[in-house]
Structures are given as structure tokens and as C-alpha cells.
Amino acid sequence: SDFVLQELKLIDPSMGSGHILVYAFDVLIQLYVAEGFRERDAVELILRNNLYGLDIDKRAFQLAYFALMMKARQYSRRILNKHIKLNVYTVPGEAGISESDIKLLPMNFPDQEKAFEDLETLVTNFKYGSDLGSLIEFKDIDFENLKSGLNTENISLFDDDIRKMVCVGELLQQKYDIAVTNPPYMGSSGMNKILSDFVKKYFPNSKSDLFGVFMERLEKMVKSSGYYSMITQHAWMFLSSFEKLRNKINKQTIVNMLHLGTRAFEEIGGEVVQTTAFVISPADYKNYSGSYVRLVDFENHKLKEEKTVAVIEKENTDYLYTTTQNNFTKIPGQPISYWVSENLI
């Protein structure tokens, strides 16, 4: 295939302190080295081209930035002297810029009129950026036009705010090969008015919990040939409030799933959140047999991990299920009931 590693884009749109990006970094280094790159050259390519991240929390962003730079330095001693700007950001919030301020900007864009129109769109949409974060979407903004205007030397009062809106706006408009996240979990009753109104309007199929909203958002972020992967509460697989979301998911392809159940994380002593982790392709691969690893009956994370390794190493296991999703569509409510026998269906 004509797949070029330097063009692979991976985003974590609710990155927290960057655990997933740091892990992805290690995986990418291995891929580059396998293709014959020197580690230190690979490091630069990964930071510039491959990894993208967003969060609404400034502290989390700072930790993620730091973690990525430290990870890079592990492979390349001189990386800190290169002044590479990472593609990780906090989503801009209310920026003291009004639409009328935009007209006063001393900037020259190739297409001035389109630039002002696009900047206005950015300002309007980021008004509630600290509430909505990566759920904000853009389309048809000409970022090349905007960026060539920003390269000028005049540093106005607003320059930094605008530069950031342009950078983040572009991250929210472009498509990725892979999106991976551990999304926020928040039931509709926990949402403030801004977030609640927004998800009701734009994410009616998943509005009952923010993790479901992020499932839909990630699907839109990736190319149809791409993949998105998440760990979420497992409620979306069965509850009637997520039926419309399941109808959408069952028109895509669940590549694989680890149905984790409770206590999947060591650091949380008695957490009883039922979780599931999965990889989905937005494309519908007809009759594809997905792999589902049922870990709900193993009581701690250590055991769950051992059982997963056994599956990967192709040992004989009775908790690995394979099934096509059209089996789910034959059951009322389309639950993700991967363990159900042909007989029962």
C-alpha cells in the first residue's frame, strides 16, 4: 500500500495528562525504526506530524506537554534545543475578542474577506470552548489562508489568542487516521446548561452521557478508512437510552472489544464502573467477524490482563467470542450481545 508513516495522524481529543499520547509515541518509534529511521529523526517526525491532543483543562495540558517532551528526550537527547512546537493544546475559551475587533486586525491575508469571515466563525464557536472542548466542529474554514496572514511580524494584542484559535480550529476540522481517548463520563444531569443544550441539539442519539457523545464525535474525526478506539462505560451496549447510538454503531464495524466489567484499573480500589474498550471503523465491512473478549467474570485487573494476553497469544480460551454485527440487529433494541448463540437469535 502507499501508506506513509509520516502522514499518519493520531488524535486524543480529551487527552488529560497525555497517557495515551505517550504510549502511542513508543508504538510509533517502533514503527519508524522498523522502517529504517534513526530514533532521533523519528522523534522529530512523531512530534511534528503524528501526534495531536486537546483538553479543556490547562493543568492537564501542561502535564501532557511535559510528558511528551520527556518521552521524546528519552529517545533524542537534543530534542529540547530544537524548539519544536507540539500539536497539543487547551481548547480556547471566551477570548476577549469580539467580532468587531477582528476588522481592526493589522493583518494581510491572501483572501482578506474570507479570512475575516473565518475568524468570526472561530471567535463565535470558541465562545464556550471551555465547556464544549473538542465537541466543537468546523468545516470549510480556509486555514492555509489564515495561517499565511498570521506569519507576519506584527504582534498585536490579540495575536496570540487568534493564533491559538487558528491552530486548534484546524485540529478540530482536519480528519485523522486514528482517534483514541478515555472520554469524560458525565450523565446529562451533571451537565451545565451550555453543554446540555449543545448535546441535545447536535448529539441527540447519545445525549444521555458525555462518553456516548464522544463516541459520535470521534467517529466524525476519523477518515472512513480510519479507526477510533475508546474505553467507556458499557451502558451504551444495552440501555434503551442508547438505542439510537447503537443503531449508528451497527452501521459501522466493531473490529474488536475487551468487555472489561468492573475493577479494570489497579489504581482505583473498589471502583464498580462497568467498562468496555473497543476499536471501531466508521466503514461498514459487510459480514466482518469482530472479536469480543469477555472479561467481566475475572475479578481483578491482573487477571483480566493475563486473560487478554492469552487471547493475543492465540491460546485456547472460552471467553473469546466472534460474531458479525448483523446478529445484533436481529434482536429488539440491537444490544451488543456478542455472546448470544445462533440458536437464541
N, C-alpha and C positions, 0 to 999 in steps of 0.2 A: 504493500500500500504506500501511498505518497504521504504518509504520516510524518510530520516533522516535530521532534520533541520540543524545539524552541518555541513552537507555536501553541503548545498545549496550555490552555488557561484553566486554572482551578480556583474557585472562589469559596470562601466560608463567609456567608453574609451575616452571621451572628457569632463572630469569632471568639468572643470572650477574651481570655488571655492568650489565645493562639495555639492551644494544644494541637489541634488538627493540622494547622498550617506547618507547625514544627515537625509533626510526624510525616506529613506529605513531603517536606524538604528531604528527609532521609530517604524516602522512597525514590524521589526524583534523582538524587545524587547517584543512587544505584543504577537507575536507567541511563543516565548520562555516561557514567563510567563504562557500562556495558556497550555503549555506542562508541567508546574510544576517546571520550573527552578527558582532559585532566580535571581533577577535582576543583582546582581553583578557578578554572574557566567555567565549569558547570555552576559553581556558586553564583557567579555574576548573572548568568543566564536565568537561573531559577528566580533570583530576586527581581530581575528586571521584567521577565516575560511570563513566568509560570504561576506565581502565587499572588492571590488577591484576597483582601479581607476587609470587612466592615463591622462596626459595632456602634451602639448608641452611647456606650459608656467610655468616657475619656480615660479613666484609670485602666480599664481593661485594654483599651487601645495601646496605652503606653507599655503595659506589660507584654502585649503581643509583639510590639515593635522590638522591644528589648530581647525577648525570647528568640525572635527570628534572627536578629543580628548576632546574638551569641551562638546560635546554631550555625550561622554562616561562618563565623570565626573559627568554629571547630574544624572546618574544612579548609579555610583560607585565612592565614594569619594577617594578611594585609588588607582584608576587606574593609576595615573601618576607615582606612585612608582614602577609599575610592569615592566617598560621598554619594553612595547610591541611595536614591530615594525609593523606599519600599512602596508597594501598591496596597498599603493598608491605611485605613482612615477611620475617624469617627464621622458619622453622618452629620452634616451641618444642621444646626437648628436655627431658630429665629436669628437672622444675621443683621443687624441694624441697617440693612439696605432696603430702600423702598423702590418701587417701580420707577418713580420719578428720578431717583438718584442715578439710575442706570444711564439715562440720557446724557448725564453730565460727565460720564467717564471719559477721560482723555485717552481713549484707546482707538487704534485704527485696525479694523477688521477688513479682510478682502471683501466680504459682503456685510456692510455695516447694518443694513436694515434687518437682515436675518439674525445677525448677532444680537441686536437689541431685543428682538422678539424671543430668541432662545434664552437670553439671560433673564428676561422677565419670567419665562416658564420655570427656570431653575429657582429663582427667588420665591415665586409663588408656591412651588411644590415643597421646597425645603422649610417653609414657614413652620411646619410641625415636625421637622426632621427628628427632633429628639424623642418624639412619641412614636413615630411611624418607622423610623430607621430604614432598613433595606426593603420594606414593603413598597416604598415609593418607586415608581417606574417612569422611565422616559422613553419616548420614541421620536424619531425624525429630528432630533437635535443635531446640528452640524458641528460636531466637536472639533473637527480639524480647523474650521473657520474660527471658532472661539480660541483655540489654542494658539493660532498664529497671531491673534491680537494680543494675547497675554504675554507673548515673548518679548514685548517691548520693554524698555528700561524704566518707564515712569512707574514708580511705586506710589500709587495713590493710597489714600486712607483705606479704601475698600479692596485694594488689590488682592490682599491675602485671602479675604473672605470669598472673593469671586473665584480666585484660582482654585480654592478648595471645592467650591460648588461644581466647577467645571470637571475637576478630577473625579469627584465622587459621582457626579451625574453620568459621566462616561462609564464608570464601573457599573452603574445601575441600568445602563442602556445596552451595553455590549453583551454578546452571548458567550457562554463558557462551554468547554468540553465536559467539565466535571464541577458539580457543586456538592459540597459536603458540609453538614453542620449538625450541632446539637442545639436545636432551636429553643427559644424560650417556651416554657409551658405556662399558660395562663388562661383560665376559664373566662368566659365572657363577663361573668360577674366581677372579675378583678380588673377589667379594662376601664381606663378613664374615658370620658365622653368622646374625645378626639379619636382615639384608637377604635373605640366601639362603633362609632358612626362610620369610620373608614372601612372596617372589615365587613360591616353589614352591607355597605354599598358595593365594594369591589371583590369581596370574597364570600358571597352568600353560602357557598357549598361547605365552607369549613369554619364559619364564623364562631362556632361554639368553643373552640380553643385555639390559641395562638399557634400551637405546634402544627395544627391542621392547616392553618393559613400559610405557614412557612412551607408546607408540603406543596401547596399550589404555587407559591412564589418561586420555589426552586425549580419546579418543572418549567416555568416560563424563562428562567435564567439560562437554562442549558439548551444547546442545539438539539435538533431532533435526533442527531446521531450520538448525543452525549449521554451522560448518566448523572443522576443525583442520588445521594446517599445520606441517610439521617438516622438518628436514634430518637424515637418519640415514645410517648405513652401508647399503649396498644389499643386504647379505646376506639380509635378510628376503624379498626378491623371489624368491630362488631356492633357498636352502638347505633341506634336508629338515627341519632342526631348527625351522624357522619355518612348516612346512606348516599347522599348526593356526591360526596367526595369519593366514596368507593366506586360509584358508577364511573367517575372520571378515571380513577386509578385502574379500573378493569378494562379501560380502553388503551391503557399503556402496558408496559411489560415489567412485572416484578421479576428481576433477574435472580435475586436470592434474598433470603431473610433469616436473621437469627432472632427467633422469638424468645426473648430473654427472661420474661417473667419478672419476679421481684429479686431484689438483692443482687443486681448485676454489677454493682460498683463496690469496691472494697472500702472506700473511704467513708461511706455512709452506713453506719452500723445497722440500723434496723429499717432502712427505707423500704417501703412497701409499694412504691410506684411500679406498676407493671409496664415494662418497656419492651420495645421491639426495635431491631436495627435492620435496615434493608438497603438494597440498591435497586433503583428503578430506571428504566429507559422510557422516555416520553413516546418512543415509537412503539407501534403495536406489532410485535413479531408474532404472527399467527401461529398458534399451536406450540409456542415455546414452552418447554417444561422448566418451570422455576424450581430452585432447591430451597427447601424450608427446614431449618434446624430447630427442633422443638426442645428448648432448654428450660421450660417452665417448671419441670419437676425436680431439677437439680438445685439443692438448697443454697449454695453459695457461689460467689464469683469464681473461686478457684476451680470448683468442679465444672462450672459452665465453660470455663476456658479450656480445661482438659478435654471436655466432650467435643468442643469446637475443633480443637487440634486433631482429634481422632477423625472427624469428618474430612478435614483438609487432607489428612494423610491417607484417605480412602480406606480406612478400616471399616469392618462390618458394623454398622450401627442401626439400631431400630428406632432412632428418633430423627432420622433424616427422611423427609418426605419430598417427593417430586410430583408436581401436578401442573396442569395448564389452567390458566385463569378462567377459561370459558366454563370450567366446572363451577366456579363461584357464581357465575351469572345465572345458573340454573336454580339457585336457591333464593327464596324470597329475601330481599334486603341485601343480596350479594355480599354476605360476610366473607372475610378472607379465611375460609375454613379449610386450610390446606391438608388437614389430617383426615378429612372425611372420606369414607370408602366410596368407590364407584357405586356399590350396592345402594347405599343410603341416598346418593344423588339421584 
